[in-house]
Amino acid sequence: MRILFAATAATLALATTTLAQEPEAPAPSPGEIVNAAPQDEWVVIDPEDLVVMTLPPLADGSERKVVMQLIGEPFSQGWVENIRTLARSEYWDGSEILRVQDNYVVQWGRPDPEMGVEPKPVPEGLNVMPESEYVANRTREQARALRDSSALFHARAGDRFNEFCEGDGELKPGWNIRKCSGFNLSLADVHGMISVGFEQGWPIGATINWDQVWPVHCYGMVGVGRGMSPDTGDGSQLYTVIGHAPRHLDRNIAVVGRIVDGIEHLSSLPRGKGALGFYEDPAKRVPIVSVRMAAELPASEMPRFEYLSTESDSFAAYADARANRRDPFFIQPAGGADICNIPVPVRRAGERQ
Amino acid sequence: MRILFAATAATLALATTTLAQEPEAPAPSPGEIVNAAPQDEWVVIDPEDLVVMTLPPLADGSERKVVMQLIGEPFSQGWVENIRTLARSEYWDGSEILRVQDNYVVQWGRPDPEMGVEPKPVPEGLNVMPESEYVANRTREQARALRDSSALFHARAGDRFNEFCEGDGELKPGWNIRKCSGFNLSLADVHGMISVGFEQGWPIGATINWDQVWPVHCYGMVGVGRGMSPDTGDGSQLYTVIGHAPRHLDRNIAVVGRIVDGIEHLSSLPRGKGALGFYEDPAKRVPIVSVRMAAELPASEMPRFEYLSTESDSFAAYADARANRRDPFFIQPAGGADICNIPVPVRRAGERQ
């Protein structure tokens, strides 16, 4: 079978072992590294951080559920709280997918008044968030602790090797990764004077001195639709990225989470033909049956997910393998990877993929 | 209407002009810059470089045509020639979309023999290409000319400002762009020791000294499916990128073109449930009605497209605006953009968008 990339390193390994004594095992693929990660490197996601959106079943009867993980402290918590309030008030039941723009975003919620539909009032008491909350500020001490912690992969365009790792760093030729006391993966970023890394399971950007940090717009990340500044949105309209990472939205919109399951039910929707991919014909909008906090669902329906700790050794090996594919299909390792080409592995809890 | 980003700088401008005398006009959006580009900055694409793939109409009767532009010299010409041969022999008529993997690729062609279908022989005389052709080699003189030409946006991680532009460069604070004799946009790349830029309308990667160049895997780029090395594929199975740029494929697969129209007919297809997104159930595969060279179509059906010259002043302004959104929706310019977040504008010939 002609394939695009490494189907079965296992098959290859088998073939190799029949050929020679003690052959060198082929390098594992990123997926194989993730699969081999011990269970204690996986972090279960709190059901209070999971939101389940149900779309009507497809014509063949198959169900469509989309599961979103809400981001934790110190990011966007005012909007995250609003989203929990909106879900608990069943605000989104009967709302719609409003917009699907190719290589950009899917957006959902209730149509704006301009769209000719009587608006459904949002629940009382939603937080009104300032633009300053698009980023999280850190004290000098916090920034230093963050910078020095193995919880972060440090990166800075143009200063990739020597910022934070000294002495005990192992430099891997051709790729900007070093092992430090814990480990740090030095990821260059294309954005001037910006650092990128992973923290507590999320891809984040930061100022060079780490006094401001923010979540970045990778594929599947979820943000808050808004009007013109200083409006920041209340969380009642959300979007997710279904194309190349639109990093220009970082620090311009609140990022509140990511889709951890079922994004294909959004990314495969027909594109809207109106400006910005909005559906001009309301009949084209996909209705949303319900949006619920996972914690409120009966135990039998409650989804359980876990992510590979971005502070784990397996994640470091996975990120390195994403940056330097050495598994048999590849002949030329890239020598690097941008942060959005290292998606954080998420799976159903306890499930090997 | 709550929108994700700048809907109408024009409206804004209007509002502003009613408020004050000689107000500062809001900065144009990237799309507005493209729209304002003079016609002589647009390059018409040769119909010999356009391939039209027709899928069956949708249930509502709307047609589905996907138009691919083949890449020119010095890239991948052996495979490109094969694709023209395959299209002229009508090899793909009755073939199928075989694979749709979310955030990755759509792949089409004829099922491999392992899929249980009698293979249709490819036309005789297809080129068998070596892996060395994944990149184009340049002599020292060519490399220097390329490096010095305004046809390229030079970039190199960690050396973003000072490599190629001297003396007359205008450094824009906060972003790695300079105007040189012509202009150069210095784009940092995350991949160690790799340069990126644009040439003749294509996003390309290069070694630091520009002696090797290659097309990069951005959204919508088309590549050649292959088996394990040293197979390089004959071009009879192709794929296009429908997610975040999988740059790890660069230099590992032949890139032969890009989708310039109708990619939504591929990117919105249901995802395959088998390994790598292959459709396990052959009934799920979308049939391909025909694939034709545009030059062979009757004049009335021949698509005409043009791209914004990547050597033009408007493209430089567009790239700068993509990297630093200053239009009214944005409050914090990114300070940079990766090469795949600066898609080369393509439109129907003579059409303003």
Contacts between the chains, C-beta under 8 A, distances in Angstrom:
chain1	res1	chain2	res2	distance
A	1	B	112	4.5
A	1	B	114	4.8
A	1	B	115	7.3
A	1	B	227	7.6
A	2	B	112	5.7
A	2	B	225	4.9
A	2	B	226	6.1
A	2	B	227	5.0
A	2	B	231	7.8
A	2	B	233	6.8
A	2	B	237	5.4
A	3	B	225	7.2
A	3	B	226	8.0
A	3	B	227	6.8
A	3	B	276	6.4
A	4	B	99	7.8
A	4	B	105	6.2
A	4	B	107	6.5
A	4	B	223	8.0
A	4	B	225	5.8
A	4	B	226	7.8
A	4	B	239	6.0
A	4	B	249	7.8
A	4	B	253	7.4
A	4	B	276	6.8
A	5	B	249	7.3
A	5	B	252	7.9
A	5	B	276	7.9
A	7	B	275	7.0
A	7	B	276	6.9
A	12	B	228	7.9
A	99	B	4	7.9
A	100	B	268	7.8
A	102	B	263	6.4
A	102	B	264	4.7
A	102	B	267	5.9
A	102	B	268	7.7
A	103	B	219	5.0
A	103	B	220	7.4
A	103	B	263	7.7
A	103	B	267	7.4
A	103	B	343	7.8
A	105	B	4	6.2
A	107	B	4	6.5
A	112	B	1	4.5
A	112	B	2	5.6
A	114	B	1	4.8
A	115	B	1	7.3
A	131	B	331	6.1
A	134	B	332	7.6
A	157	B	157	6.0
A	157	B	158	6.9
A	157	B	160	7.0
A	157	B	188	4.6
A	157	B	190	8.0
A	157	B	336	7.7
A	158	B	157	6.7
A	158	B	158	4.2
A	158	B	159	7.0
A	158	B	160	6.0
A	158	B	188	6.8
A	159	B	158	7.0
A	160	B	157	6.9
A	160	B	158	6.1
A	160	B	192	7.7
A	174	B	192	6.0
A	174	B	193	7.3
A	175	B	192	5.5
A	176	B	192	5.3
A	187	B	190	6.6
A	188	B	157	4.6
A	188	B	158	7.0
A	188	B	188	6.7
A	188	B	189	7.6
A	188	B	190	4.7
A	188	B	192	7.7
A	189	B	188	7.6
A	189	B	190	6.6
A	189	B	336	7.8
A	190	B	157	8.0
A	190	B	187	6.6
A	190	B	188	4.7
A	190	B	189	6.6
A	190	B	190	6.2
A	190	B	336	4.9
A	190	B	337	6.7
A	190	B	338	4.3
A	191	B	334	5.4
A	191	B	335	5.0
A	191	B	336	3.8
A	191	B	337	7.6
A	192	B	160	7.7
A	192	B	174	5.9
A	192	B	175	5.5
A	192	B	176	5.3
A	192	B	188	7.6
A	192	B	335	4.1
A	192	B	336	4.7
A	193	B	174	7.2
A	193	B	335	6.2
A	194	B	335	6.5
A	194	B	336	7.5
A	218	B	244	7.0
A	219	B	103	5.0
A	219	B	243	5.9
A	219	B	244	4.7
A	220	B	103	7.4
A	223	B	4	8.0
A	225	B	2	5.0
A	225	B	3	7.2
A	225	B	4	5.8
A	226	B	2	6.1
A	226	B	4	7.8
A	227	B	1	7.6
A	227	B	2	5.0
A	227	B	3	6.8
A	228	B	328	6.3
A	228	B	329	6.3
A	229	B	328	7.7
A	229	B	329	7.4
A	229	B	331	5.2
A	231	B	2	7.8
A	233	B	2	6.8
A	237	B	2	5.5
A	239	B	4	6.0
A	243	B	219	5.9
A	243	B	243	7.0
A	243	B	244	7.5
A	244	B	218	7.0
A	244	B	219	4.7
A	244	B	243	7.5
A	244	B	244	5.4
A	244	B	245	5.7
A	244	B	340	5.2
A	244	B	341	6.1
A	245	B	244	5.7
A	245	B	338	8.0
A	245	B	341	7.1
A	246	B	341	6.9
A	247	B	334	5.8
A	247	B	337	7.2
A	247	B	338	7.2
A	247	B	341	6.3
A	248	B	322	7.0
A	248	B	323	7.7
A	248	B	325	5.2
A	248	B	330	7.4
A	248	B	333	7.8
A	248	B	334	4.5
A	248	B	337	6.8
A	248	B	341	7.0
A	249	B	4	7.8
A	249	B	5	7.3
A	250	B	332	7.8
A	250	B	334	6.5
A	251	B	331	7.7
A	251	B	332	4.2
A	251	B	334	8.0
A	252	B	5	7.9
A	252	B	325	7.7
A	252	B	329	7.3
A	252	B	330	5.3
A	252	B	331	5.8
A	252	B	332	5.6
A	253	B	4	7.4
A	263	B	102	6.5
A	263	B	103	7.7
A	264	B	102	4.7
A	264	B	270	7.7
A	264	B	271	4.3
A	267	B	102	5.9
A	267	B	103	7.4
A	267	B	267	7.6
A	267	B	268	7.9
A	267	B	271	7.9
A	268	B	100	7.8
A	268	B	102	7.7
A	268	B	267	8.0
A	268	B	268	5.4
A	268	B	269	6.4
A	268	B	270	5.5
A	268	B	271	6.1
A	269	B	268	6.4
A	270	B	264	7.7
A	270	B	268	5.5
A	271	B	264	4.3
A	271	B	267	7.9
A	271	B	268	6.0
A	275	B	7	7.0
A	276	B	3	6.4
A	276	B	4	6.8
A	276	B	5	7.9
A	276	B	7	7.0
A	322	B	248	7.0
A	323	B	248	7.7
A	325	B	248	5.2
A	325	B	252	7.6
A	328	B	228	6.3
A	328	B	229	7.7
A	329	B	228	6.3
A	329	B	229	7.3
A	329	B	252	7.4
A	330	B	248	7.4
A	330	B	252	5.3
A	331	B	131	6.1
A	331	B	229	5.2
A	331	B	251	7.7
A	331	B	252	5.8
A	332	B	134	7.6
A	332	B	250	7.8
A	332	B	251	4.2
A	332	B	252	5.5
A	333	B	248	7.8
A	334	B	191	5.4
A	334	B	247	5.8
A	334	B	248	4.5
A	334	B	250	6.5
A	334	B	251	7.9
A	335	B	191	5.1
A	335	B	192	4.1
A	335	B	193	6.3
A	335	B	194	6.5
A	336	B	157	7.8
A	336	B	189	7.7
A	336	B	190	4.9
A	336	B	191	3.8
A	336	B	192	4.8
A	336	B	194	7.4
A	337	B	190	6.7
A	337	B	191	7.7
A	337	B	247	7.2
A	337	B	248	6.8
A	338	B	190	4.3
A	338	B	245	8.0
A	338	B	247	7.2
A	338	B	338	6.3
A	340	B	244	5.2
A	341	B	244	6.0
A	341	B	245	7.1
A	341	B	246	6.9
A	341	B	247	6.3
A	341	B	248	7.0
A	343	B	103	7.8
